[in-house]
Amino acid sequence: MPEETPENDATPGAPGHGEQWHSTTYGRANRRPARVRPAAQNAARTPGREQRLAELHQPVDRFEPPAPPRDPAAPRPPARSRRRPNVRRRRRVLAVVAVLVVLAVVYPFSLAWRGWSSVNQVAAASTGERPAATPGTTYLIVGSDSRDGLTEEEIAEYSAGGDDISGQRTDTIMLLHVPDGGGPAALISIPRDSYVPIPGHDSNKINAAFAIGGAPLLMETIENVSGLRIDHYVETGFGGFAQIVNAVGGVEMCPTDAVNDVRAGLDIQAGCQTMDGKTALGYARYRYSDVNGDFGRVQRQRELLGAIIAKASSPATLINPFRAYPLATAGGNAVTLDEDSSITDLVGFLRGMQSATGADGVSMTVPVSDPNYRTSHGLAVKWNTEQALQMFADLKNDDTEALRSLVA
């Protein structure tokens, strides 16, 4: 018998001739035959392989040297911030703040310049011997009843007609003192019938000084009788006052009694109400229907000025350019200042009026001893000499707080 070889081993389950033997770790046969992929199939699954290999072995025309090693001592390049959105947000906030700062500076200046460019100026300084300069700033405020510049329609509208409407008179004379020492600003009414000596014209009602010599003689008269140096002059007329009231949208006043005064063209009911320019002008002028006469009128004038200033300086007015700019124009057109005034003096006047008519300000009338003083020029107002001199002394000393003891 022929010798048996492994090829002829007929072990049951063993692979046949030509098959590869696969075993597991445990010695059991792996019965799955090995897959042999035909060459044509391999070539089909790797298209262009030889071409890619050939391209990889092509010679390189360019030589790019490797990057030099970094010097450990050299500073590292700044790392890119991961908070870039926060940086952009901060820049936007700073841009908005910058715009607001510019507006906060430019807008008030342009508003003040709009008003200043409309202001009229006149020679108003006293031509006589003047007192020495005193602390603080004192403004002489005059409400003229001159009809100059008014049309016939406006004269009729404001009930400003009459048998004698020529010349210049004043229904309103006030002193505004703004102290340097930080005390309260003071607004003081001088009754127009106050009996005082007028330089070159003997004694007369103080209103006659304005009628005879205008602002310079009125200023000289007040400086002589008070010893107080007046720094600036502010005047407004019938039409200007009404225009300012209309420009702020009217003012609210609260008369305690109904008023029907034909001479002032006023017919109103008692109680709080919004007054337009025409009504406010009549409210400031009337006195014959007032039991307190001229004293009631000067008190209403101060109240009206306070209401106008409060309305004009309110945020609702100032931040609205469609209301603020027309107001600045109307206010400038309505006001006449002395020729030595500047835009700074105008701003100081407005701030002083706001302070004087506010809760902490001093609002008063020159102390009076006889409201029906008989003179050669008719009934006049006689000051309380002692208290009036004390009031002027307090103003010269810039002590406006001391004025409170004289307020009735």
C-alpha positions in Angstrom: 0.0 0.0 0.0 1.3 3.4 -0.7 2.5 5.5 2.2 0.0 8.0 3.3 0.9 11.7 3.2 -0.8 14.7 4.7 -2.3 15.6 1.3 -4.1 12.3 1.3 -5.2 12.6 4.9 -8.9 12.0 4.8 -9.7 13.3 8.1 -13.5 13.9 8.3 -14.3 17.6 8.1 -10.7 18.5 6.9 -10.4 20.6 3.8 -10.0 18.9 0.5 -7.0 19.0 -1.8 -6.1 22.5 -2.9 -8.0 24.2 0.0 -6.2 26.2 2.7 -6.5 25.1 6.2 -7.7 27.8 8.6 -7.8 27.1 12.3 -9.0 29.1 15.3 -7.2 29.7 18.5 -8.9 26.6 19.9 -7.8 24.4 17.0 -11.2 24.2 15.3 -11.2 24.5 11.6 -12.6 27.6 10.0 -14.8 26.2 7.3 -15.1 29.5 5.4 -12.9 29.4 2.3 -10.6 32.3 1.7 -11.9 34.8 -0.9 -9.6 35.3 -3.8 -10.5 38.5 -5.8 -9.7 38.3 -9.4 -7.1 40.6 -10.8 -9.5 42.2 -13.2 -11.8 43.1 -10.3 -9.0 44.6 -8.3 -8.1 46.8 -11.2 -11.7 47.9 -11.6 -11.9 49.0 -7.9 -8.7 51.1 -8.0 -9.1 53.2 -11.2 -6.1 55.5 -11.9 -4.0 54.1 -9.1 -0.9 53.8 -11.2 -1.5 57.4 -12.5 -1.7 58.8 -9.0 1.4 57.0 -7.9 3.2 58.3 -10.9 2.1 61.9 -10.1 3.4 61.5 -6.5 6.8 60.6 -7.8 7.1 63.6 -10.2 10.0 65.9 -9.5 9.2 69.1 -7.6 10.0 72.4 -9.4 9.7 74.6 -6.3 11.4 74.3 -3.0 9.7 75.7 0.1 12.1 75.8 3.0 10.6 74.8 6.4 9.7 77.5 8.8 12.6 78.5 11.0 12.4 77.5 14.7 10.8 80.1 17.0 13.0 81.9 19.3 11.8 81.2 22.9 12.8 84.7 23.9 10.8 86.4 21.2 7.4 87.8 22.3 4.4 85.7 21.3 2.0 87.2 18.9 -1.1 88.6 20.5 -3.8 86.0 20.9 -7.1 86.7 19.1 -9.6 87.8 21.6 -12.5 85.4 22.1 -14.7 88.3 23.4 -14.8 90.3 20.1 -18.6 90.7 20.3 -18.2 92.5 23.7 -15.6 94.8 22.2 -17.9 95.8 19.4 -20.7 96.3 21.9 -18.5 98.6 24.0 -17.5 100.6 20.9 -21.2 101.1 20.0 -22.0 102.3 23.5 -19.0 104.7 23.4 -20.2 106.0 20.1 -23.7 106.6 21.4 -22.3 108.4 24.5 -20.1 110.6 22.3 -23.1 111.6 20.3 -25.1 112.4 23.4 -22.2 114.5 24.8 -22.0 116.5 21.6 -25.8 117.1 21.6 -25.7 118.1 25.2 -23.1 120.8 24.4 -24.2 121.8 20.9 -27.9 121.8 21.3 -28.1 124.2 24.3 -25.6 126.5 22.6 -27.4 126.6 19.3 -30.7 127.2 21.2 -29.1 130.1 23.2 -27.6 131.5 20.0 -31.0 131.3 18.2 -32.5 133.5 20.9 -29.5 135.8 21.1 -29.5 136.5 17.4 -33.0 137.9 17.7 -32.4 140.2 20.6 -32.6 144.0 20.3 -30.0 146.1 22.2 -30.2 149.8 23.2 -28.1 152.3 25.1 -29.7 152.0 28.6 -26.9 152.8 31.1 -27.3 155.8 33.4 -25.6 159.0 32.2 -25.2 160.4 35.7 -22.9 159.7 38.5 -23.1 156.0 39.3 -22.7 154.0 42.6 -19.6 151.8 43.0 -19.9 148.2 41.8 -21.6 145.9 44.2 -21.4 142.1 44.6 -23.8 140.0 42.6 -25.6 140.9 39.4 -28.6 143.2 39.3 -31.0 143.4 36.4 -33.6 146.2 35.9 -36.7 144.7 34.2 -39.2 147.0 32.5 -42.5 146.1 30.9 -43.2 148.9 28.5 -46.7 149.8 27.4 -45.4 151.6 24.3 -47.5 150.7 21.2 -44.6 151.2 18.9 -44.4 148.4 16.3 -48.0 147.2 17.0 -50.5 147.1 14.1 -54.0 148.5 14.4 -55.3 144.9 14.6 -52.8 144.1 17.4 -53.8 147.3 19.3 -57.4 146.2 19.1 -56.7 142.6 20.0 -54.7 143.6 23.2 -57.1 146.4 24.1 -54.2 148.8 24.0 -56.1 151.7 22.5 -57.1 154.9 24.2 -57.1 158.6 24.0 -53.3 158.9 24.6 -51.3 156.0 23.3 -48.2 157.9 22.2 -44.9 158.0 24.0 -43.5 155.4 26.4 -44.7 154.4 29.8 -44.1 151.3 31.9 -46.6 149.1 33.8 -43.8 146.9 35.2 -40.6 147.8 37.0 -38.7 145.1 38.8 -35.2 144.4 40.1 -33.7 140.9 39.8 -30.7 140.3 42.0 -28.5 137.2 41.4 -26.0 136.9 44.3 -22.5 135.8 44.0 -22.4 134.1 47.4 -24.9 131.3 46.5 -27.9 132.8 48.3 -31.4 132.8 46.8 -32.1 135.0 43.8 -34.5 137.9 44.6 -37.2 139.4 42.3 -38.5 142.8 43.7 -41.4 144.8 42.3 -41.2 148.6 42.4 -44.8 150.0 42.1 -44.9 152.3 39.1 -46.5 155.1 41.2 -43.7 155.1 43.8 -42.9 158.7 44.7 -39.2 159.4 44.3 -36.8 162.2 43.3 -36.1 162.1 39.6 -32.7 163.7 38.6 -33.3 167.1 37.0 -37.1 166.8 37.4 -37.9 167.1 41.2 -40.0 164.4 42.8 -42.6 162.5 40.8 -44.0 159.0 40.2 -41.1 156.7 39.2 -43.0 155.9 36.0 -42.5 159.5 34.9 -38.7 158.9 34.7 -39.2 156.3 32.0 -41.7 158.5 30.2 -39.3 161.5 30.3 -35.9 160.0 29.6 -36.4 156.3 28.8 -34.2 153.6 30.2 -31.1 155.8 31.1 -33.1 158.2 33.3 -35.1 155.4 35.0 -31.8 153.6 35.8 -30.3 156.7 37.1 -33.3 157.4 39.3 -33.2 153.9 40.9 -29.5 154.0 41.4 -29.7 157.4 43.1 -32.5 156.4 45.5 -31.1 152.9 46.3 -27.3 153.3 46.1 -27.3 150.0 44.2 -25.4 149.6 41.0 -27.6 148.2 38.2 -25.6 146.0 35.8 -28.0 145.2 33.0 -31.3 146.3 31.5 -34.2 144.0 30.2 -37.3 145.3 28.5 -40.3 143.8 26.9 -43.5 145.2 25.4 -47.1 144.3 24.9 -46.7 142.2 21.8 -43.5 140.6 23.0 -45.1 139.4 26.2 -48.1 137.9 24.4 -45.8 136.2 21.9 -43.7 134.5 24.6 -46.8 133.1 26.3 -48.1 131.8 23.0 -44.7 130.3 22.2 -44.7 128.2 25.4 -48.2 126.9 24.6 -50.0 129.1 27.2 -49.6 129.2 31.0 -51.9 127.9 33.7 -53.1 130.5 36.2 -55.6 130.1 39.0 -57.4 133.3 39.8 -59.5 133.1 42.9 -62.2 135.4 41.5 -63.9 136.0 38.2 -62.6 139.2 36.4 -64.3 141.4 33.9 -62.1 144.4 33.1 -62.9 146.3 30.0 -59.8 148.4 30.0 -57.5 145.4 30.1 -59.8 143.4 27.7 -60.1 140.7 30.3 -63.2 138.5 31.0 -62.3 135.3 32.8 -63.9 132.9 35.3 -62.4 131.9 38.7 -60.3 128.8 39.0 -57.4 127.2 37.2 -57.2 127.7 33.5 -54.7 127.9 30.6 -54.2 131.5 29.4 -53.0 132.3 25.9 -51.0 135.4 25.2 -53.9 137.9 24.9 -55.5 136.7 28.2 -52.2 136.5 30.1 -51.4 140.1 29.0 -54.8 141.3 30.3 -54.3 139.4 33.5 -50.9 141.1 34.0 -52.3 144.6 33.2 -55.6 144.9 35.0 -55.8 146.8 38.3 -59.0 148.8 38.4 -61.0 145.6 39.1 -58.5 144.5 41.8 -59.3 145.6 45.3 -55.5 145.7 45.9 -54.9 148.0 42.9 -51.3 148.2 41.7 -50.1 145.9 44.5 -52.3 143.1 43.3 -51.1 143.7 39.8 -47.3 143.5 40.6 -47.9 140.3 42.5 -49.7 138.7 39.5 -46.9 139.9 37.2 -44.4 138.0 39.3 -46.6 134.9 39.3 -47.0 135.1 35.5 -43.2 135.5 35.0 -42.7 132.4 37.2 -45.2 130.4 35.2 -43.6 131.4 31.9 -40.1 130.6 33.1 -41.2 127.2 34.5 -43.0 126.3 31.3 -40.1 127.5 29.1 -37.5 125.6 31.1 -39.4 122.3 31.4 -37.9 119.2 29.8 -41.0 118.8 27.7 -40.2 122.2 26.1 -36.4 122.1 26.0 -36.0 118.6 24.5 -38.5 119.3 21.8 -36.7 121.3 19.1 -40.0 122.0 17.3 -41.1 123.9 20.4 -37.8 125.1 21.8 -36.5 126.9 18.7 -39.7 128.9 18.0 -39.7 129.8 21.7 -36.1 131.0 21.5 -36.9 133.1 18.4 -40.0 134.6 20.0 -38.3 135.3 23.3 -35.4 137.0 21.5 -37.7 139.2 19.4 -39.7 140.1 22.5 -36.7 141.3 24.6 -34.5 144.4 24.5 -31.2 144.4 26.4 -28.7 147.0 27.2 -25.9 147.4 24.6 -23.3 146.1 27.1 -25.0 142.7 27.6 -23.7 139.5 26.1 -25.1 136.1 25.5 -23.7 135.0 28.9 -25.6 137.8 30.6 -28.8 136.7 28.9 -28.3 133.1 30.1 -27.6 134.5 33.6 -30.8 136.5 33.5 -32.9 133.4 32.5 -31.3 131.3 35.2 -31.8 134.0 37.8 -35.4 134.4 36.9 -35.9 130.6 37.2 -34.3 130.7 40.6 -36.1 133.8 41.9 -39.5 132.5 40.9 -38.8 129.0 42.2 -39.6 127.6 45.6 -36.3 128.8 47.2 -36.4 132.3 45.6 -37.3 135.6 47.2 -40.3 137.4 45.6 -41.4 140.7 47.2 -42.4 144.3 46.7 -40.6 147.3 48.0 -41.9 148.0 51.5 -44.6 150.7 51.5 -46.0 152.9 54.3 -48.7 154.8 52.4 -50.3 153.5 49.2 -52.4 156.7 48.8 -49.8 159.4 49.4 -51.1 162.8 48.3 -48.7 164.7 46.1 -48.8 167.6 43.6 -48.9 164.9 40.9 -51.9 163.1 42.4 -52.1 160.0 44.6 -48.8 158.1 44.8 -47.1 155.3 46.7 -44.8 156.3 49.6 -42.2 153.8 50.6 -41.4 152.7 54.1 -38.1 154.6 54.2 -36.5 152.5 57.0 -37.4 149.1 55.5 -36.7 150.2 52.0 -33.2 151.4 52.9 -32.6 148.1 54.8 -33.7 146.2 51.7 -31.3 148.1 49.4 -28.5 147.6 52.0 -29.1 143.9 52.0 -28.9 143.8 48.2 -25.6 145.9 48.2 -24.2 143.4 50.7 -25.3 140.5 48.5 -27.3 139.1 51.4 -30.5 138.1 49.8 -31.4 135.7 52.6 -31.9 138.7 54.9 -34.6 139.9 52.6 -37.0 137.2 53.9 -37.6 139.2 57.1 -39.1 142.0 55.0 -41.4 139.9 53.0 -45.0 140.5 54.2 
